[in-house]
Structure formats: structure tokens, C-alpha cells
């Protein structure tokens, strides 16, 4: 990871600030379509910022839950693929409390990154 400045979060903040404080006000009233696209870009930058801040911890927590649930070691993509295989094969379903706890926690973490105002 680069140790130089600006850092990734600083760049995200700078880009967001420019779009929010300069580009968007200049576009509002002149080009509704482009103003909307700037709002979409701002939302995307906010998601990237939350992903940068919360993603590693969410991934680590998901990995630990998957290891416990599946009773084996592995990386996140491999264990998720195995869980998907088990679900498709009918080896696990909604009656499995540990599975449901894992899915609820994983979904909550993903929503907190994608749209923290949801609920």
C-alpha cells in the first residue's frame, strides 16, 4: 500500500468535495441530467469511502463466521463458493440457525457500506 499523500481516503474526499461544492451547484438548473449523474457519482464515491473504511473488517468477520459455519479453513471466495454449493445441493437451508445468523450479519455489513441510511 502506498504511504504517500494524498491517501486514497483523502483523494475520495477531495473529489467528493469538488463535485458537491463546485460541479453540482454549477449544473443545477442548467443540465438536470448531468446534475443527476454528478449525484450518482457522489453516492458512488461515498460507497467507495465506506468500503475503504469498513470493508476489511467486514470481510474478516465474514471469513471467521464462514470458517466456523463450514468447519474448515480457506479464503473468503473459496468458502463462499462452498456455502453456495451446499445451499444449491440442499445441504443447508433456512432451518439452520447458524447459517441464518451468518447471512443476517453479512447482509447487515454489506448494507452498512452500500447504504447506511437503509432501514
C-alpha positions as CSV (number, residue, x, y, z in Angstrom):
1,X,0.0,0.0,0.0
2,X,1.2,3.4,-0.8
3,X,2.3,5.6,2.0
4,X,2.4,8.8,0.0
5,X,0.0,11.6,0.3
6,X,-2.7,12.2,-0.7
7,X,-4.0,8.9,0.6
8,X,-7.0,7.1,-1.0
9,X,-9.4,8.5,1.5
10,X,-8.0,12.0,1.0
11,X,-8.5,11.7,-2.7
12,X,-12.0,10.4,-2.3
13,X,-12.8,13.4,0.0
14,X,-11.2,15.9,-2.5
15,X,-13.1,14.5,-5.4
16,X,-16.4,14.4,-3.5
17,X,-15.9,18.0,-2.2
18,X,-15.2,19.3,-5.7
19,X,-18.3,17.6,-7.2
20,X,-20.6,18.6,-4.3
21,X,-19.4,22.1,-3.8
22,X,-18.4,23.2,-7.3
23,X,-19.7,21.0,-10.1
24,X,-23.2,20.2,-8.8
25,X,-24.1,23.8,-7.9
26,X,-22.9,24.9,-11.4
27,X,-25.0,22.2,-13.1
28,X,-28.2,22.5,-11.1
29,X,-30.8,24.4,-13.2
30,X,-28.7,24.2,-16.3
31,X,-28.4,20.4,-17.0
32,X,-30.7,18.2,-14.9
33,X,-29.4,15.0,-16.5
34,X,-25.7,15.9,-15.8
35,X,-26.6,17.1,-12.3
36,X,-28.2,13.7,-11.6
37,X,-25.1,12.0,-12.9
38,X,-22.9,14.0,-10.5
39,X,-25.2,12.9,-7.6
40,X,-24.8,9.3,-8.7
41,X,-21.0,9.8,-8.8
42,X,-21.1,11.4,-5.3
43,X,-23.1,8.4,-4.0
44,X,-20.6,6.0,-5.6
45,X,-17.7,7.9,-4.0
46,X,-19.4,7.6,-0.6
47,X,-19.7,3.9,-1.1
48,X,-16.0,3.6,-2.0
49,X,-15.1,5.6,1.1
50,X,-17.2,3.3,3.4
51,X,-15.8,0.3,1.6
52,X,-12.2,1.6,2.2
53,X,-13.0,2.2,5.9
54,X,-15.2,-0.8,6.8
55,X,-14.6,-3.4,4.1
56,X,-11.5,-5.1,5.6
57,X,-13.2,-5.6,9.0
58,X,-16.4,-6.8,7.4
59,X,-14.5,-9.3,5.2
60,X,-12.5,-10.5,8.2
61,X,-15.7,-11.0,10.2
62,X,-17.4,-12.8,7.3
63,X,-14.4,-15.1,6.9
64,X,-14.4,-16.0,10.6
65,X,-18.1,-16.8,10.5
66,X,-17.7,-18.9,7.4
67,X,-14.9,-20.9,8.9
68,X,-17.0,-21.6,12.0
69,X,-20.1,-22.4,9.9
70,X,-18.3,-24.7,7.5
71,X,-15.8,-26.1,9.9
72,X,-12.9,-25.6,7.6
73,X,-10.2,-23.1,6.7
74,X,-9.9,-21.2,3.4
75,X,-10.1,-17.8,1.9
76,X,-13.3,-15.8,1.5
77,X,-14.1,-16.6,-2.1
78,X,-13.5,-20.3,-1.7
79,X,-15.6,-20.6,1.5
80,X,-18.4,-18.5,-0.1
81,X,-18.3,-20.8,-3.1
82,X,-18.6,-23.8,-0.8
83,X,-21.5,-22.4,1.1
84,X,-23.2,-21.6,-2.2
85,X,-22.6,-25.2,-3.3
86,X,-24.1,-26.5,-0.1
87,X,-27.2,-24.3,-0.4
88,X,-27.8,-25.4,-4.1
89,X,-27.3,-29.0,-3.1
90,X,-29.9,-28.6,-0.3
91,X,-27.3,-29.5,2.4
92,X,-28.2,-26.3,4.3
93,X,-31.4,-24.2,4.4
94,X,-33.2,-21.6,6.4
95,X,-33.7,-24.0,9.3
96,X,-30.0,-23.8,10.1
97,X,-29.8,-21.1,12.8
98,X,-26.0,-20.7,12.4
99,X,-26.5,-20.1,8.6
100,X,-29.2,-17.6,9.2
101,X,-27.1,-15.7,11.7
102,X,-24.2,-15.6,9.3
103,X,-26.4,-14.4,6.4
104,X,-28.0,-11.7,8.6
105,X,-24.7,-10.4,9.8
106,X,-23.2,-10.5,6.3
107,X,-26.1,-8.6,4.8
108,X,-26.1,-6.0,7.6
109,X,-22.4,-5.4,7.0
110,X,-22.9,-5.0,3.2
111,X,-25.9,-2.7,3.6
112,X,-23.9,-0.5,6.1
113,X,-21.4,0.0,3.3
114,X,-23.7,0.4,0.4
115,X,-26.5,2.4,2.0
116,X,-26.2,3.2,5.7
117,X,-29.5,5.1,5.8
118,X,-31.4,2.0,4.8
119,X,-34.0,0.9,7.4
